[in-house]
């Protein structure tokens, strides 16, 4: 009798164990075709079967949709043979300790088991590393696609691993990470929103690529050194991070700082560009904490992207001689930017629109090579001293619109007259008007010492009347062309005018005109 009671107890325990692992039915899931799109059940120890009976029909389960079982309090999960695909974060943010994956699984998208407590995988002890699958559903031990363990210090990446896949550690609670000895690539968003990440060691002599947004919103990471072996950085790689220091290992060959690289990295106050870099991408430091920005000697930077330093606390910057182009709004709303200069031998030739929009600058010195200034170049800018070392080849008519500039080349800038031309010795020619960028329609303020009005200086300015001082000897080609409202032109008594260039008054309609003899 005693043996019979013991047998009954064992049977009862076995039944209870079997009943604890719940096989999903149609009432537990939402499906689209052969894909489970959502888990609506309450069981935490589950088996996902190969088929689910829906309205009397056995429907094969082939795929688990993105986020389908995320944050459901699961503790144990068995995926049955027949399931082939997991579509991303499908079982993330649970309490899974035991996991069984099918032999038919051919695709694990990334992050599928992140933020769990896996200690057992397919019946064997596990640290929670989930590997990619080959097309024949065999395990690809070279690529980690998900971390489902609960260790906060990860220093156990196997030597066989060469790739940390997209989203592999994103949203996990990892605090300290050491890269594996043979890892060559960190995938896109591989550590995205790892808010607890404090230290990361990337130097292994083999890492070449860090993907897009790899450390986006890593709010506990204070410093990082990018190994000299890295040649490619993805967009937004450290955006919205808490980095205070970001450096490159000596000997780096990195050529591009990608767009959005440090966007909104509010704690990053200093940065030095390695001399291997040739391009700084759009929005690279936008809204970061940058105050001091320097370039290593012998800089090779050719271009600075649009909105690169927008809304930063940058105080001063010296542009390397190698830079030829700075794109639109690169310094927009840099309210603390007091000084901008260009290194000797500057090759700069082209600037985009809105470059210094809403900036407050004490001194801005443009080199001799400047050829083009875009629309609203100085829009909203407050500049005390603006210096041109030569006459720019092209000044957009609206370049100075809505600007607040005190002096241009040492001359008061209260009427929109620009004196930009210099002689062979570099001395400013204060007798030649280079351009007019004001808004007045009655031009009666040309200084008495002016001798020359340059080509196209007042072209298409909606001018209605002009008074030419007696000192003017030359009016060059197209100087007042296309002012269709210009009806009155007066020459001061005793005029010394000697020549008027071709088309100087083209498309002007005078009611009366008297040219000095």
C-alpha positions in Angstrom: 0.0 0.0 0.0 2.9 2.3 0.9 4.4 1.8 -2.6 1.1 2.5 -4.2 0.8 5.8 -2.4 4.4 6.8 -3.4 3.6 5.9 -7.1 0.5 8.1 -7.0 2.5 11.0 -5.6 5.1 10.7 -8.3 2.4 10.5 -11.0 0.6 13.6 -9.5 3.9 15.5 -9.5 4.5 14.6 -13.1 1.0 15.7 -14.1 1.4 19.0 -12.3 4.8 19.6 -14.0 3.3 18.8 -17.4 0.3 21.0 -16.7 2.7 23.9 -15.7 4.1 24.1 -19.2 1.3 25.5 -21.2 0.8 24.7 -24.9 -0.5 27.7 -26.6 -4.0 27.6 -28.2 -5.8 30.0 -30.5 -7.1 31.9 -27.5 -3.6 32.8 -26.4 -2.4 34.4 -29.6 -3.2 36.7 -32.5 -2.2 35.5 -35.9 -1.7 36.8 -39.4 -1.2 33.9 -41.8 1.5 31.7 -40.4 2.8 34.5 -38.1 2.0 35.0 -34.4 1.7 38.7 -34.1 0.8 39.0 -30.4 0.6 37.0 -27.3 -2.6 37.7 -25.3 -2.4 34.9 -22.8 -1.3 34.9 -19.2 0.8 31.8 -18.8 4.5 32.3 -18.2 5.9 28.8 -18.9 4.9 28.1 -22.5 5.3 25.9 -25.4 4.7 27.4 -28.9 3.5 24.5 -30.9 4.1 23.8 -34.6 0.4 24.2 -35.4 -2.5 26.0 -33.7 -6.1 25.0 -34.4 -8.1 28.0 -35.5 -11.8 27.5 -36.2 -11.2 23.7 -36.8 -8.2 24.2 -39.0 -4.6 23.4 -38.0 -2.5 26.4 -38.9 1.2 26.0 -39.1 3.3 28.5 -37.0 6.2 29.6 -39.1 7.1 33.0 -37.8 7.0 35.0 -34.6 6.3 38.7 -35.2 8.3 41.6 -33.9 7.6 42.3 -30.2 4.9 39.6 -30.2 5.9 38.2 -26.8 7.8 41.2 -25.4 7.3 42.1 -21.8 4.9 39.3 -20.9 6.6 38.0 -17.7 7.6 34.7 -19.4 10.0 32.4 -17.5 10.3 29.3 -19.7 9.8 29.1 -23.5 9.9 26.2 -25.9 9.7 26.9 -29.7 8.7 23.8 -31.5 10.3 22.5 -34.7 8.6 24.0 -37.7 9.1 27.6 -36.6 11.6 29.3 -39.0 11.7 33.0 -38.3 11.9 35.5 -35.4 11.3 39.1 -36.5 13.0 41.2 -33.8 12.6 41.7 -30.0 10.0 39.0 -30.2 10.7 37.7 -26.6 12.6 40.7 -25.2 12.2 42.1 -21.7 10.9 39.0 -20.0 12.2 36.8 -17.1 13.2 33.8 -19.3 15.6 31.4 -17.6 15.1 28.3 -19.8 14.9 28.5 -23.6 14.5 25.9 -26.3 15.0 26.8 -29.9 13.9 24.6 -32.8 16.2 23.0 -35.3 14.2 24.6 -38.1 15.0 28.2 -37.0 16.7 29.9 -39.9 16.3 33.6 -39.1 16.8 35.5 -35.8 16.5 39.2 -36.7 18.2 40.8 -33.7 17.4 41.6 -30.1 14.9 38.8 -30.0 15.8 37.7 -26.4 17.4 40.8 -25.1 17.0 41.6 -21.4 16.1 38.2 -20.0 17.8 35.8 -17.5 18.7 32.8 -19.7 20.8 30.2 -17.9 19.7 27.2 -19.9 19.6 27.0 -23.8 18.4 23.8 -25.4 19.1 21.9 -22.2 22.7 23.1 -21.8 24.1 25.8 -19.5 24.2 29.2 -21.2 25.4 32.7 -20.5 22.5 34.0 -22.7 24.4 34.6 -26.0 22.1 33.8 -28.9 23.8 33.2 -32.3 22.7 33.9 -35.8 21.5 31.1 -38.0 22.7 30.0 -41.4 20.2 29.5 -44.3 20.1 25.7 -43.5 19.1 26.6 -39.9 22.5 25.5 -38.5 24.0 27.8 -35.8 26.4 30.5 -37.0 28.7 30.9 -34.1 30.5 33.9 -35.7 27.6 36.3 -35.1 25.8 37.2 -31.9 22.3 38.5 -32.6 20.9 38.7 -29.1 22.0 38.8 -25.5 19.5 37.2 -23.1 21.6 36.8 -20.1 21.5 38.8 -16.9 25.2 39.4 -16.3 26.0 43.1 -16.1 29.7 42.5 -16.9 30.2 40.9 -20.3 33.7 39.8 -20.8 33.0 36.3 -22.2 32.6 36.9 -26.0 34.0 33.6 -27.5 37.0 33.8 -29.9 34.9 32.4 -32.7 32.7 35.5 -32.8 33.5 38.1 -35.4 30.3 40.2 -35.5 28.1 41.7 -32.8 24.9 41.9 -34.8 22.3 44.6 -35.1 20.5 45.3 -31.8 22.4 42.4 -30.1 22.8 44.2 -26.8 20.3 47.0 -27.2 18.1 47.8 -24.2 20.0 45.4 -22.0 21.3 46.1 -18.5 25.0 45.6 -19.3 27.3 47.9 -17.4 30.7 46.8 -18.6 31.6 45.3 -21.9 34.8 43.9 -23.3 34.9 43.1 -27.0 35.9 39.6 -28.2 39.4 39.0 -29.5 38.3 38.5 -33.1 35.3 40.8 -33.4 35.6 43.0 -36.5 32.2 44.7 -36.5 29.6 46.1 -34.2 26.2 46.2 -35.9 23.6 49.0 -36.1 22.1 49.9 -32.7 24.1 47.1 -31.2 24.2 48.9 -27.8 21.3 51.3 -28.4 19.7 52.6 -25.2 21.9 50.7 -22.9 21.3 53.2 -20.1 23.4 51.3 -17.6 26.5 51.0 -19.8 29.5 52.6 -18.0 32.6 51.2 -19.7 33.3 49.6 -23.0 36.7 48.2 -24.2 36.8 48.1 -28.0 40.5 47.6 -28.6 41.4 44.2 -29.9 43.5 45.0 -33.0 40.7 43.8 -35.4 37.6 46.0 -35.0 37.0 47.9 -38.3 33.4 49.0 -38.2 30.9 50.5 -35.7 27.4 50.6 -37.1 24.7 53.3 -37.1 23.4 54.4 -33.7 25.5 51.7 -32.0 25.7 53.6 -28.7 22.7 55.9 -29.2 21.3 56.9 -25.8 24.0 55.2 -23.8 23.4 57.5 -20.9 25.9 56.0 -18.5 28.9 56.0 -20.8 31.3 58.8 -20.0 34.3 58.0 -22.2 35.3 56.1 -25.2 38.4 55.5 -27.2 37.9 54.5 -30.8 40.6 52.0 -31.9 43.0 52.9 -34.7 41.7 49.9 -36.6 38.2 51.3 -37.0 37.8 52.8 -40.5 34.0 53.1 -40.6 31.6 54.8 -38.2 27.8 54.7 -38.7 25.5 57.7 -38.6 24.5 58.8 -35.1 26.9 56.4 -33.5 27.1 58.3 -30.2 24.0 60.5 -30.5 22.1 61.4 -27.3 24.8 59.8 -25.3 26.3 61.0 -22.0 29.9 61.0 -23.3 32.2 63.5 -21.7 35.3 62.4 -23.6 35.6 60.8 -27.1 39.1 60.2 -28.5 40.7 58.3 -31.3 43.6 56.0 -30.7 46.9 57.2 -32.1 47.5 56.2 -35.7 43.8 56.2 -36.6 43.0 56.2 -40.3 39.4 57.3 -39.9 38.4 59.6 -42.8 34.7 60.5 -42.1 33.0 61.7 -39.0 29.5 60.6 -39.9 26.3 62.7 -39.8 24.6 63.0 -36.4 27.7 61.3 -34.8 27.4 63.3 -31.5 24.0 64.9 -31.9 22.6 65.9 -28.6 25.6 64.5 -26.7 25.1 67.3 -24.2 28.1 66.4 -21.9 30.7 66.4 -24.6 32.5 69.8 -24.3 35.8 69.2 -26.0 36.8 67.4 -29.2 39.9 67.2 -31.4 39.6 66.0 -35.0 42.2 63.5 -36.1 44.4 64.6 -39.0 43.2 61.6 -41.0 39.6 63.0 -41.3 38.6 64.6 -44.6 34.9 65.1 -44.0 32.7 66.1 -41.1 29.1 65.1 -41.7 25.8 66.9 -41.5 24.5 67.6 -37.9 27.6 65.9 -36.6 27.8 67.9 -33.3 24.4 69.6 -33.4 23.1 70.4 -29.9 26.0 68.7 -28.3 27.9 70.3 -25.4 30.8 71.3 -27.5 32.6 74.4 -26.3 36.2 73.8 -27.5 36.8 72.3 -31.0 40.2 71.8 -32.5 41.9 70.1 -35.4 45.2 68.1 -35.2 48.0 69.7 -37.0 48.3 69.0 -40.8 44.5 68.6 -40.9 43.1 67.1 -44.1 39.4 68.1 -43.6 37.9 69.3 -46.9 34.3 69.8 -45.9 32.2 70.6 -42.9 28.6 69.5 -43.2 25.3 71.4 -42.8 24.1 72.2 -39.3 27.3 70.6 -38.0 27.6 72.9 -34.9 24.1 74.2 -34.7 23.0 75.3 -31.3 26.2 74.4 -29.5 28.2 76.4 -27.0 31.2 76.7 -29.3 33.3 79.7 -28.3 35.8 80.0 -31.1 37.0 78.0 -34.1 39.9 78.2 -36.5 39.1 76.6 -39.8 42.0 74.5 -41.3 43.6 75.6 -44.6 42.5 72.4 -46.2 38.7 73.1 -45.9 37.2 74.2 -49.2 33.5 74.0 -48.4 31.3 74.7 -45.3 27.7 73.8 -45.9 24.5 75.6 -44.9 23.7 76.5 -41.3 26.9 74.9 -40.0 27.1 77.4 -37.2 23.5 78.4 -36.9 22.4 79.6 -33.4 25.9 79.4 -31.9 25.2 82.2 -29.5 28.6 82.0 -27.7 30.7 81.9 -30.9 32.9 85.0 -30.4 35.7 84.4 -33.0 36.0 82.6 -36.3 39.2 82.6 -38.4 40.7 80.7 -41.3 44.3 79.3 -41.2 46.9 80.8 -43.4 46.8 79.4 -46.9 43.1 78.7 -46.6 41.5 77.0 -49.6 37.9 77.8 -48.6 35.8 78.9 -51.6 32.2 78.1 -51.0 29.8 78.7 -48.1 26.2 77.5 -47.8 23.2 79.5 -46.8 22.3 80.6 -43.3 25.9 79.8 -42.2 26.0 82.2 -39.2 22.3 82.6 -38.7 21.5 83.8 -35.2 25.1 83.8 -34.1 26.8 86.4 -31.9 30.4 86.9 -33.2 33.0 89.5 -32.2 35.4 89.0 -35.1 34.9 87.1 -38.3 37.7 87.1 -40.9 37.2 85.7 -44.4 40.3 84.6 -46.4 41.1 85.7 -49.9 39.7 82.5 -51.5 36.0 83.1 -50.8 34.0 82.8 -54.0 30.4 82.1 -53.0 28.1 83.2 -50.2 24.6 81.7 -50.0 21.2 83.1 -49.3 20.7 84.6 -45.8 24.3 84.0 -45.1 24.3 86.4 -42.1 20.6 86.2 -41.4 20.0 87.1 -37.7 23.8 87.3 -37.0 25.2 89.8 -34.6 28.8 90.6 -35.7 31.0 93.3 -34.4 33.8 93.1 -36.9 33.5 91.5 -40.3 36.7 91.4 -42.4 37.1 90.3 -46.0 40.6 89.8 -47.2 39.5 90.1 -50.8 36.4 90.8 -52.9 34.3 87.6 -52.8 33.5 86.4 -56.4 29.7 86.2 -55.6 27.7 87.7 -52.9 24.1 86.6 -52.8 21.8 89.7 -52.8 20.2 88.4 -49.6 23.4 87.3 -47.8 23.2 90.2 -45.3 19.4 90.2 -44.9 18.2 90.6 -41.3 21.8 90.9 -40.0 23.2 93.2 -37.3 26.8 94.0 -38.3 28.7 97.0 -36.9 31.9 97.1 -39.0 32.8 95.6 -42.4 36.5 95.9 -43.2 36.7 98.7 -40.6 34.0 100.7 -42.3 30.7 101.4 -40.5 28.0 99.1 -41.8 25.0 101.2 -41.2 23.8 101.8 -44.8 24.6 98.5 -46.6 27.6 99.7 -48.6 30.4 97.1 -48.9 34.0 98.1 -49.5 35.8 94.8 -50.2 38.4 95.5 -52.9 42.1 95.5 -52.0 45.2 96.6 -53.9 48.1 94.3 -54.6 49.5 95.0 -51.2 46.3 94.0 -49.5 45.3 97.5 -48.5 41.6 98.1 -48.5 40.4 100.4 -51.3 38.0 102.8 -49.5 37.3 104.6 -52.8 35.5 101.7 -54.5 32.0 100.4 -53.6 32.1 96.7 -54.1 28.4 95.9 -53.4 25.3 97.3 -51.9 23.3 94.9 -49.6 21.0 97.4 -47.9 17.3 97.9 -48.3 17.0 101.7 -48.9 15.4 102.7 -52.2 16.8 106.2 -52.2 20.6 106.1 -52.5 21.8 109.5 -51.3 24.6 108.4 -48.9 27.5 107.4 -51.1 30.6 108.8 -49.4 32.3 111.8 -51.0 35.6 110.0 -51.3 34.2 107.2 -53.5 35.7 107.1 -57.0 34.5 103.8 -58.5 31.1 102.0 -58.4 31.9 98.3 -59.2 30.3 96.0 -61.6 26.8 95.0 -60.6 27.2 96.8 -57.3 23.6 98.1 -57.1 22.1 95.7 -59.6 18.4 94.7 -59.1 17.9 96.5 -55.7 14.6 98.1 -56.3 16.2 101.5 -56.2 14.1 104.6 -57.1 16.6 107.4 -57.0 20.4 107.8 -56.9 22.6 110.7 -56.1 26.2 110.3 -57.4 28.8 112.4 -55.6 31.2 114.6 -57.6 34.2 112.3 -56.7 33.0 109.4 -58.7 35.0 108.9 -61.9 33.9 105.4 -63.0 30.6 103.5 -63.1 31.3 100.0 -64.2 29.3 97.5 -66.2 25.8 96.7 -64.9 26.3 98.8 -61.8 22.7 99.9 -61.6 21.1 97.4 -64.0 17.6 96.0 -63.5 16.3 98.7 -61.2 13.1 99.1 -63.0 11.8 101.7 -60.5 14.9 103.9 -60.9 13.5 107.1 -62.4 15.8 109.8 -60.9 19.6 109.9 -61.3 21.5 113.0 -60.2 25.2 113.9 -60.5 26.6 116.3 -57.9 27.8 119.6 -59.2 31.4 119.5 -60.3 31.2 115.8 -61.2 34.5 114.2 -62.2 32.8 111.3 -64.0 34.9 109.9 -66.8 33.4 106.6 -67.9 30.1 104.6 -67.7 30.4 100.8 -68.4 28.1 98.9 -70.8 24.6 98.1 -69.5 25.3 100.2 -66.4 21.7 101.3 -66.4 20.1 98.5 -68.4 16.3 98.1 -67.7 16.1 101.4 -65.8 13.4 103.8 -66.9 14.3 107.5 -66.2 11.8 110.3 -66.6 14.8 112.7 -67.0 18.6 112.1 -67.2 21.5 114.5 -67.5 25.0 113.0 -67.9 27.9 115.2 -66.9 29.9 116.5 -69.9 
